[in-house]
């Protein structure tokens, strides 16, 4: 009986026998924890950007909280307007004073919008290159925690520190405390952060690059530079997304600049307002943008960018009734309604920014994001100017100042939530169309290379 010898390799060694039962590759479940997917540098960069944005927002809202004691002490502005620095508590019958205030506000808002465009565009572009698409929404959402942290801290510092009157300097210490840390953070960024390699563009953005969007160089003329930066904004889907985002942003500005006047008008003290608004935006807003980014990152897998917009529409429609509840109920329930309002209503920020950076070619991403922020900040930031005329119209119908302010806020706060959601719906379908066109183009290119 012959014996079967084991096979040998060219060195004469016996080769390993194949197993009788083939090995089955067991796939490990996907780790969906954000912190387990990011590296140390990714986490560190995000933390530094978050602190930077917090300080950026803190000084902005600090001005809204401390403007009245500042105006009274420094005696700046028109004398008649200075005395009634909080326009919702004033007699708005003086047309000259109103026009002067609106002109000053428009100029100030444009300056703020230009200054804001110096932070987030660079950060959004860098985070897009640092984080892959499945983590991008979450990263941008965490970065936007800075808005709510800065906004909440402005009540604590602006009201309580000013009232403490440290060294007899009142409101000045609010700005000392909020401004000095920025110097240290700026030095830290300069030393420890590095410019990432440009990558992680979506198929739509890559298509735009392939169709002729080139790197903007110093040798290009102003018109050429501006044309390349503005070209992505000609897409109907991006236009609608920006308009819808501007409307939703306007609702936030309206209530942010009227929170203290409104609660004062219904009998709440500055200390009462700080007690609730000093923590609600941090908790509700921070959870909202992080959860919203995480959810959009999950639904975008296998569906594409347009699925992110569906999350925005649903969140805004869920938040609108609670925003109305803030105006309908008396404290403390008015404050409590702010928690779900923030929890659902602030998801749009990180998601919309993620949509914009994915639709814009990497070669012009930073400048284009600056344009995006300039647009939504000017449209949204100037919307509070509509509060006084609407309030006047209600007063002419016989309502009190408090009731008139509440009526104006019903229109420009929960009302704009609903309008923003409605405008996001056609943007969602246009994004889906653009995504399908990009996939068809990619399929045709693959067929041609065969």
C-alpha positions, 0 to 999 in steps of 0.5 A: 500500500502506497504511502501519501507523502506530504508536499514539500517546498523547494527547500524540502520542508513540509508545507502546512496542510490545509485545514479540513474545515475552512476558517471563517472570518469573523467581522468585528462589530463597528465601533461607533464611539466617537472618542474611540475612533479619533487619534490624540492629535484629532482630539487635541485640535478639536479641544483647542478649536472649541475653547477658541470658539467659546471665547469668540462667542463669549465676548460677542454676547457679553456686549448684549448683556452689558450694553446698558451699564456701558452706555450709561457710564460712558455716555456714548451714542445719541443722548435720547437713544442712550437712556433707553439703550434697551429698545424693547423697554423704550418708547419707539415713537421717535422715528429719528432715534429708531433710524439712527439706532438701526443704522448703527446696528446694521454697521455693527452687525456687518463688522461682527459678521466680518470678524466672525468670518476670521475663525470658523471658516479656517476651523471648518476647513481644517476639521474637514481635512482632519476628520473623515466624513463619518465623523465630520458632523460630530466633530463640527457639532462638538466645535459648535458647543462654543456657541452655547458655552459662550452664550451661557457664560455671558449671562453669568459674567455679564450680570453677576460680575458687573453687579459685583463691581470689582475694584469699582470697575463694574462691567469692565471685569466681565471683559477682562475675564473673557478676553485675557484667556484668548491671548494664551489660547492664541499662542498655544495654537500657534505653537502646537497646531499644524496645517493639515493636508487637504482631503476628504472632499465629497464626490460633489466637491470633487466633481466641481474640482474636476470641472475647472475649480482651480487653486486660488493663487496670489497671481490671480486677479480679484475678479478671478479669485472672487469668481472661483470662490462664489462659483459653488454658491450658484448651485440651487441646492446650496442656495436653498440650504444657505437661505434656510440656514439664514432663516433658522439663524435669524430665529436664534439671534432674535431670541438671544438679543431679546431673552433678557428684555423679554424675561424682564418684561414679565417680572424676572430679575437679572439674577433669576435669568442668570440662574436658568440661562447660565446653564440651559444653553450649555446643556441643551445646545451642546447635547443638540449639536453633538447628537445632531452631528452623530445622527447625521453621520449615521444616516448619511452612510449609504444615503448621502449628504441629502440625508443630513437635511432630513435630520434638520427638518425633523429637529426644527419641527420638533423644537418649534412647539417648545420655543412657543412654550417658552413664550406661552408659559410663566417661569419656571416652565418658560425656562424649562421649555428652553431645554427641549428647544435647545436639544432639538432646535440647535442640531442644524448648526453642525449639520449645515456646516458639514453640508456646506464643506462637503459641497465646496471644493477643497481649493476654495473651502476656507474662503467659501465658508467665510462667505457662507458665514458672512451671509447667514450672520448678516441675514440672521443678525439683522432680523432683530430689527424687525422686532420693534415695528412688529411690536409697535403694530401690536401696541397700536392694536391695544396690547401692552408692551409685554404682550406686544413683545411676546407677539413679535417673538412668536412670529420671529422665534418659533415662526422662523423655526417652522419657516426654516424647516419648510425651506430645507425640504426643497434643498433636501430634494435638490441635494439628492438630485445633485448626488445622483448626478454625481454618481451617474458621472462617476459610473460613466467615467468608470465605464469609459476606462474599461 
